[in-house]
Amino acid sequence: MLEIHVEETDTYTLCRPSGELDAYTVGAFRESLSKLAGHSHLLIDLSEVPFMDSAGLGALIGGIRRAREADGAVAVACTRPALTRLLHTTGFDRIVPVTESLEEAEEALLEGQPAESES
């Protein structure tokens, strides 16, 4: 069973799925990411995801695409070596920052935004 926790902080929106991301559970994840697409800073924490198949990876990529189309920034945190290896092997880390801690992901997310222009 997949649970998805969403938390608003002062600087970003945190999406934290918990459980396996596969063909059976991906619908809920895809729906959550669609709802979050308009947020300017989205941090996805996959540390509680023990397994992700191609359906989960596809939903993740689609969610990131929608967020970027809305001019949002996205970063991914993942403490699970097997899942981090999957993200690196598939080249996912070339489209968004993938870090091993929430703190590093937050830093990458906020650094990736262009500075606001001064008037």
C-alpha positions as CSV (number, residue, x, y, z in Angstrom):
1,M,0.0,0.0,0.0
2,L,1.2,3.5,-0.9
3,E,0.7,6.5,1.3
4,I,1.5,10.0,0.2
5,H,2.3,12.7,2.7
6,V,2.4,16.3,1.5
7,E,3.8,19.1,3.8
8,E,4.1,22.8,3.2
9,T,7.2,24.5,4.6
10,D,8.1,28.2,4.3
11,T,10.3,27.6,1.3
12,Y,9.0,24.5,-0.5
13,T,6.3,21.8,-0.8
14,L,7.4,18.3,0.4
15,C,5.9,15.2,-1.3
16,R,6.8,12.0,0.6
17,P,5.5,8.8,-0.8
18,S,5.7,5.8,1.5
19,G,5.5,2.3,0.1
20,E,6.2,0.6,-3.2
21,L,5.8,2.7,-6.4
22,D,4.7,0.2,-9.0
23,A,1.9,-0.4,-11.6
24,Y,-0.6,-1.1,-8.8
25,T,0.0,2.1,-6.8
26,V,1.3,4.6,-9.3
27,G,-2.1,6.2,-9.9
28,A,-2.2,7.8,-6.5
29,F,1.3,9.1,-6.9
30,R,0.6,10.5,-10.4
31,E,-2.5,12.2,-9.0
32,S,-0.6,13.8,-6.1
33,L,2.1,15.1,-8.4
34,S,-0.5,16.6,-10.7
35,K,-2.0,18.5,-7.8
36,L,1.4,19.8,-6.8
37,A,2.5,20.9,-10.3
38,G,1.7,24.5,-9.7
39,H,3.9,24.8,-6.6
40,S,7.1,26.9,-7.2
41,H,9.4,24.6,-5.2
42,L,8.7,20.9,-5.0
43,L,10.9,18.5,-3.1
44,I,10.1,14.8,-3.6
45,D,11.5,12.5,-0.8
46,L,11.7,8.9,-2.0
47,S,13.4,7.7,1.2
48,E,10.4,5.7,2.3
49,V,10.0,4.0,-1.2
50,P,11.6,0.5,-1.0
51,F,10.8,-0.3,-4.6
52,M,10.0,1.6,-7.8
53,D,9.4,0.1,-11.2
54,S,9.2,1.8,-14.6
55,A,5.6,2.9,-14.0
56,G,6.8,4.8,-10.9
57,L,9.7,6.3,-12.7
58,G,7.4,7.4,-15.5
59,A,5.0,9.0,-13.0
60,L,7.9,10.8,-11.4
61,I,9.2,12.1,-14.8
62,G,5.7,13.2,-15.8
63,G,5.2,15.0,-12.5
64,I,8.5,16.8,-12.9
65,R,7.6,17.8,-16.5
66,R,4.3,19.3,-15.3
67,A,6.0,21.2,-12.5
68,R,8.5,22.6,-14.9
69,E,5.9,23.6,-17.4
70,A,4.4,25.7,-14.6
71,D,7.8,27.3,-14.0
72,G,8.5,25.3,-10.8
73,A,11.7,23.8,-9.5
74,V,12.0,20.2,-8.4
75,A,14.6,18.2,-6.4
76,V,14.6,14.6,-5.3
77,A,15.9,13.2,-2.0
78,C,16.5,9.5,-1.6
79,T,18.4,7.6,1.1
80,R,18.0,4.2,-0.5
81,P,21.1,3.1,-2.4
82,A,19.3,0.8,-4.8
83,L,16.8,3.5,-5.7
84,T,19.4,6.2,-6.0
85,R,21.4,3.9,-8.3
86,L,18.3,3.5,-10.5
87,L,17.8,7.2,-10.7
88,H,21.5,7.7,-11.7
89,T,21.6,4.8,-14.1
90,T,18.5,6.0,-16.0
91,G,19.9,9.5,-16.3
92,F,17.2,10.9,-14.1
93,D,19.7,12.9,-12.1
94,R,20.5,14.9,-15.3
95,I,17.0,16.4,-15.3
96,V,16.7,17.2,-11.6
97,P,19.0,17.2,-8.6
98,V,19.0,13.8,-6.8
99,T,20.6,13.9,-3.3
100,E,21.0,11.5,-0.5
101,S,19.5,13.8,2.2
102,L,16.5,16.1,2.6
103,E,18.9,18.9,3.5
104,E,21.0,18.5,0.4
105,A,17.8,18.4,-1.7
106,E,16.5,21.5,-0.1
107,E,19.7,23.3,-0.8
108,A,19.8,22.1,-4.4
109,L,16.2,23.1,-4.9
110,L,16.6,26.6,-3.6
111,E,20.0,27.2,-5.3
112,G,18.5,26.1,-8.6
113,Q,16.1,29.0,-8.7
114,P,17.1,32.2,-10.4
115,A,17.6,35.2,-8.1
116,E,14.7,37.6,-7.9
117,S,15.5,40.8,-9.6
118,E,15.7,43.9,-7.5
119,S,13.5,46.9,-8.5
